[in-house]
Amino acid sequence: QLAKLRVVFCEHGGSSNLVREYIKTGGIVQFATDNPTVEVEANLRNGKHPYIKAEYITGFSKQVCVKNESLERIQDVMSMLNNSSGRKISKIGNPVRTDTPSVQGVWTPMLDIADKSFEVKIIQG
């Protein structure tokens, strides 16, 4: 769960233009009122590109660069960070490798054995 959302932007840089507009139009205030459990901060950091940093209750954090992004993209990034768990994306498991591949074969839609009979022999050796 998201604990803190920090929007960091430059006071006069061109890449922070739409982030400043998002803050001025009240988008960040609307996000804060819609999500009262999240602490929202807007920090000034002159001479650097803007980014949004999310800190989660679990201790994880994510940072997304929003330089020259549209207002819709900024809003999407904030909602994506709000809806994610903060954990790093990791691959779950590995493909199974075996020395004895399946003897069943590959199923195809052309395989029609529903009305066929088979003879089964048990060979003891």
C-alpha positions in Angstrom: 0.0 0.0 0.0 1.2 3.5 -0.9 2.3 5.6 2.1 3.9 8.6 0.5 3.9 10.2 -3.0 6.5 12.8 -3.7 6.4 15.0 -6.9 9.7 16.6 -7.5 10.0 19.3 -10.2 12.0 22.3 -11.3 10.8 25.9 -10.9 11.7 27.1 -14.4 12.9 24.1 -16.4 11.1 23.2 -19.6 10.9 19.5 -18.9 8.9 20.4 -15.7 6.4 22.6 -17.5 3.5 20.2 -17.5 4.2 19.0 -14.0 4.0 22.6 -12.8 0.7 23.0 -14.8 -0.6 19.8 -13.2 0.1 21.2 -9.7 -1.4 24.7 -10.6 -4.6 23.2 -12.0 -5.2 21.3 -8.8 -4.5 17.8 -10.1 -2.3 16.9 -7.2 -4.9 18.3 -4.7 -7.6 16.2 -6.3 -5.3 13.1 -6.0 -4.7 13.9 -2.3 -8.4 14.2 -1.6 -9.3 11.0 -3.5 -6.6 9.1 -1.5 -6.6 10.4 2.1 -4.3 7.6 3.3 -1.5 8.8 1.1 0.8 11.6 2.1 1.4 13.8 -0.9 4.4 16.2 -1.2 5.5 18.5 -4.0 9.2 19.3 -3.7 11.1 21.9 -5.7 14.5 20.8 -7.1 15.9 23.3 -9.5 18.0 22.3 -12.4 16.9 18.7 -12.5 14.3 16.7 -14.5 10.9 16.0 -12.8 10.0 12.7 -11.3 7.4 11.1 -9.1 8.6 8.9 -6.2 6.4 6.5 -4.3 7.2 5.1 -0.9 5.2 2.1 0.3 4.4 0.7 3.7 6.5 -2.4 3.0 9.6 -0.2 2.7 9.9 -0.5 -1.1 10.0 2.6 -3.3 9.6 3.3 -7.0 10.6 6.4 -9.0 9.2 7.3 -12.4 10.6 10.1 -14.6 7.9 12.4 -16.0 10.0 14.8 -18.0 8.1 16.3 -20.9 5.1 14.0 -20.2 1.5 15.0 -20.8 -1.0 15.8 -18.1 -2.8 12.5 -18.7 0.5 10.6 -18.5 1.3 12.3 -15.2 -2.1 11.4 -13.8 -1.7 7.8 -15.1 1.7 7.5 -13.4 0.3 8.7 -10.1 -2.6 6.2 -10.2 -0.3 3.4 -11.4 2.0 4.0 -8.4 -1.0 4.2 -6.1 -2.3 0.9 -7.4 0.9 -1.1 -7.3 2.6 -2.9 -4.4 6.0 -1.4 -4.8 7.7 -4.7 -5.2 10.3 -5.2 -7.9 9.1 -7.2 -10.9 10.7 -10.6 -10.7 10.3 -13.8 -12.8 8.4 -16.5 -11.0 10.0 -19.9 -11.5 11.9 -21.4 -14.4 10.7 -23.4 -17.4 10.6 -27.1 -16.6 13.4 -29.2 -18.2 13.3 -32.9 -18.1 15.2 -35.9 -19.5 12.0 -37.8 -20.2 9.7 -35.6 -22.4 6.0 -36.2 -22.5 5.0 -39.3 -24.4 1.5 -38.0 -24.9 2.4 -35.8 -27.9 1.0 -32.5 -28.9 -2.7 -32.1 -29.1 -4.1 -30.7 -32.4 -7.7 -30.0 -33.4 -7.3 -32.5 -36.3 -6.9 -35.4 -33.8 -10.1 -37.3 -33.9 -9.9 -40.4 -31.7 -13.2 -40.2 -29.8 -14.9 -43.2 -31.5 -11.8 -45.4 -32.0 -11.0 -48.5 -29.9 -7.5 -49.3 -28.7 -5.8 -52.6 -27.8 -3.7 -52.5 -24.6 -1.0 -55.1 -24.0 0.9 -55.5 -20.8 4.4 -56.9 -21.4 6.4 -58.1 -18.5 10.0 -58.3 -18.9 
